[in-house]
Amino acid sequence: MPSVDRSARLLFLACDDRSGSTVTERCLAGVPEICSLGEVHNLSAYVHDERSFFDPPYEMLCTCGARVSECSFWSSVGSRLSVPLDRLKLRVDFPRRTGLGSYIDRARWRAEEWAKNSDGRLIQNPLWHRTMGYDELARQYWELYDAAAEVSGCPVVVDSSKWPLRFNYLARAHPERMSILLMYRSPFAVVYSKMRHTGVSPELAGRRWLAFAQQMERFAEALPRAQVFRLFYEEFCASPEESLTSILQALGLRHEVRLGQPMDITHLHHIGGSPSKFDDNRTKIELDEVYRTEMDADARRTVESIAGSFWAELCSKYGIRSE
């Protein structure tokens, strides 16, 4: 096992669902200096084999093919933690306790559900962090990242947990040790994809896209510009190798990304996220713009009224082609 500094550097992937994070992380996982963990906030569900966690349910396996409880990598990571993997707390879950404790937990859970759909202003308040218990969550996340870096021998750990809220409290704990990759895709494309795959309404999906985009921009201000990267899906699809290589170079990793070849995933240890992570060919980048012809006019008008102006501002600010 290579000898590395136990203090991991973190690259956090922040985005809404259906924005390309799965294939992006798979591409990054091919870099020798990177330990890519998947959606770390789902780790507890994998440890306890909670198959109903996803809809539809599917087997909760590490990408190496083993259950997390039987995976040699995750077992080694767990042995380096101050608490066992099955007691690690990485998210504010819906409470299962009874009595007074359940009322407090329920209030926190509801507050976080509200926060996910806000513009992020209140979330930055230190009192909010203490009330929600985010400081302790951040401590356990960083302990997990450091253990993963030690076991893998990689100086950089990638977490694709997506939610800007998590990036916010992780950055408060160790801003000097983390970078963030903000991934954007047209709100029309994201909403249409969600409607097609989950049946969610265009209004709810549009509001979630807007909340995430607002939080991503707001929370990124807490880090130096050199630690903040942006990928726009539409531009990324046009030149994926160049886009990823430039990010790696900014991280100090001298590696050129080469895509298009099947990847051996049995040495990876991703958890959470899309079942497509088990597809060996999931490094091919293809632009999906079916929404342009398939999205009905009413849904498009709804998304435009909710997220259109913010999307146009982002595109203008960063020189990206808008709708």
JOBEL-V199205 format. One record per residue. PSI is psi in whole degrees, -180 to 180 (999 if undefined). Layout:
[[PSI] [PSI]]
//
This chain:
[[127] [149] [123] [162] [129] [-19] [102] [150] [139] [134] [114] [127] [118] [129] [170] [166] [160] [32] [6] [12] [-33] [-52] [-33] [-46] [-38] [-40] [-43] [-31] [-19] [-3] [125] [-31] [2] [133] [107] [122] [-11] [-153] [89] [-30] [-14] [5] [-43] [-40] [-34] [-39] [-39] [5] [48] [85] [-25] [3] [-34] [155] [112] [158] [149] [167] [135] [83] [147] [155] [-14] [-11] [-9] [158] [150] [-38] [-17] [0] [130] [-36] [-52] [-31] [-41] [-39] [-47] [-34] [-15] [1] [160] [-17] [153] [156] [-38] [-5] [2] [132] [114] [6] [159] [101] [162] [130] [145] [-1] [168] [168] [-161] [-39] [-36] [-35] [-41] [-46] [-41] [-39] [-42] [-43] [-45] [-38] [-40] [-38] [-40] [-42] [-33] [-27] [16] [174] [-3] [-2] [-51] [-33] [-26] [-8] [128] [-34] [-39] [-44] [-44] [-42] [-40] [-10] [23] [-29] [-41] [-39] [-46] [-40] [-43] [-36] [-50] [-34] [-40] [-45] [-45] [-40] [-41] [-39] [-40] [-44] [-42] [-25] [16] [137] [-20] [131] [136] [129] [120] [42] [-12] [-49] [124] [-32] [-42] [-42] [-37] [-48] [-23] [-40] [-32] [-33] [-45] [71] [-30] [-14] [5] [153] [161] [137] [108] [119] [123] [143] [150] [132] [-28] [-41] [-44] [-48] [-44] [-43] [-41] [-42] [-42] [-37] [-29] [-14] [10] [153] [153] [-29] [-49] [-43] [-38] [-40] [-37] [-43] [-46] [-45] [-46] [-45] [-43] [-44] [-41] [-46] [-41] [-48] [-29] [-21] [-17] [-14] [153] [150] [-32] [-15] [9] [124] [150] [136] [121] [121] [-47] [-40] [-36] [-43] [-28] [-34] [68] [-42] [-45] [-41] [-48] [-38] [-39] [-36] [-44] [-41] [-39] [-27] [-2] [17] [115] [80] [131] [127] [132] [117] [172] [-13] [143] [144] [135] [112] [0] [-15] [-1] [160] [56] [149] [155] [172] [-165] [143] [-15] [-12] [-19] [0] [116] [-25] [14] [45] [7] [127] [118] [132] [124] [107] [33] [-24] [-27] [-31] [-22] [-20] [129] [160] [-39] [-44] [-40] [-42] [-37] [-47] [-40] [-42] [-29] [-49] [-6] [-46] [-39] [-39] [-43] [-38] [-44] [-47] [-41] [-43] [-36] [12] [38] [143] [127] [-172] [999]]
//
